[in-house]
Amino acid sequence: MTFYGSHVPALLDLTPRCPTLLLYGDSDHIVPRADIERIRGRHPEATLEVYSGAGHAFENPYQPGYHAPTAARAWVRAIAFADTVLATRRLAR
């Protein structure tokens, strides 16, 4: 799981070995929309969400790009994703 993973475009040739959630803002100046679409195209198995009106660091309250409504939505999504993955892992045992 990553919030606005600026490192991901440089790692497109790696294949995730676990469920993956990627959360980006559509106005991210560090990870432009073209890079987000490259990630989506290369890794369709990943869950990738793009939040309208959010930029880079939308979840970090100590950064100028903090966007409280998006941070709240993304946090709920991240927790739900983790709950689902962990529940699936427990059932697989």
C-alpha positions as CSV (number, residue, x, y, z in Angstrom):
1,M,0.0,0.0,0.0
2,T,1.3,3.4,-0.9
3,F,0.1,6.9,-0.7
4,Y,1.3,8.9,-3.8
5,G,4.2,6.6,-4.4
6,S,6.7,8.7,-6.3
7,H,9.1,5.7,-6.4
8,V,6.7,3.4,-8.3
9,P,7.2,4.7,-11.9
10,A,10.9,3.8,-11.7
11,L,10.0,0.3,-10.5
12,L,7.5,-0.7,-13.2
13,D,9.4,-3.8,-14.2
14,L,9.1,-5.3,-10.7
15,T,6.0,-7.5,-10.0
16,P,4.3,-7.1,-6.7
17,R,4.1,-10.3,-4.7
18,C,1.2,-9.2,-2.5
19,P,-2.0,-7.3,-2.9
20,T,-1.2,-3.7,-3.8
21,L,-3.1,-0.5,-3.2
22,L,-1.8,2.7,-4.8
23,L,-3.4,6.0,-3.9
24,Y,-2.7,9.2,-6.0
25,G,-4.1,12.7,-6.4
26,D,-5.0,13.8,-9.9
27,S,-3.0,17.0,-9.4
28,D,0.2,15.4,-8.2
29,H,3.2,17.5,-9.5
30,I,5.7,14.7,-8.6
31,V,3.7,11.8,-10.1
32,P,1.9,13.2,-13.2
33,R,-1.2,11.6,-14.6
34,A,0.8,10.0,-17.4
35,D,2.9,8.1,-14.9
36,I,-0.2,7.0,-13.0
37,E,-1.6,5.6,-16.3
38,R,1.7,3.8,-17.0
39,I,1.5,2.2,-13.6
40,R,-2.2,1.2,-14.3
41,G,-1.3,-0.3,-17.7
42,R,1.7,-2.2,-16.4
43,H,0.1,-3.5,-13.3
44,P,-3.7,-4.1,-13.9
45,E,-3.7,-6.5,-10.9
46,A,-3.0,-3.6,-8.5
47,T,-5.8,-1.5,-7.0
48,L,-5.1,2.0,-8.1
49,E,-7.2,5.0,-7.1
50,V,-6.9,8.6,-8.2
51,Y,-8.5,11.3,-6.1
52,S,-9.9,14.4,-7.8
53,G,-8.6,17.7,-6.6
54,A,-5.7,16.3,-4.6
55,G,-2.0,16.8,-5.2
56,H,1.2,15.2,-3.8
57,A,1.2,14.7,0.0
58,F,-2.6,15.0,0.3
59,E,-2.5,12.7,3.3
60,N,0.3,14.5,5.2
61,P,-1.0,17.3,7.5
62,Y,2.4,18.8,7.8
63,Q,2.7,19.4,4.0
64,P,1.3,22.3,2.0
65,G,-0.5,19.8,-0.2
66,Y,-2.6,18.3,2.6
67,H,-6.2,17.9,1.5
68,A,-8.3,16.8,4.5
69,P,-11.4,15.5,2.6
70,T,-9.2,13.4,0.4
71,A,-7.0,12.3,3.3
72,A,-10.1,11.0,5.2
73,R,-11.4,9.1,2.1
74,A,-8.1,7.6,1.3
75,W,-7.4,6.6,4.9
76,V,-10.8,4.8,5.1
77,R,-10.0,3.1,1.8
78,A,-6.6,2.0,3.0
79,I,-7.9,0.5,6.2
80,A,-10.7,-1.3,4.3
81,F,-8.1,-2.7,1.9
82,A,-5.9,-3.9,4.8
83,D,-8.8,-5.5,6.5
84,T,-9.8,-7.4,3.4
85,V,-6.3,-8.6,2.7
86,L,-5.8,-9.7,6.3
87,A,-9.1,-11.4,6.4
88,T,-8.3,-13.3,3.2
89,R,-4.9,-14.3,4.6
90,R,-6.5,-15.6,7.8
91,L,-9.1,-17.6,5.8
92,A,-6.3,-19.2,3.7
93,R,-4.6,-20.7,6.7
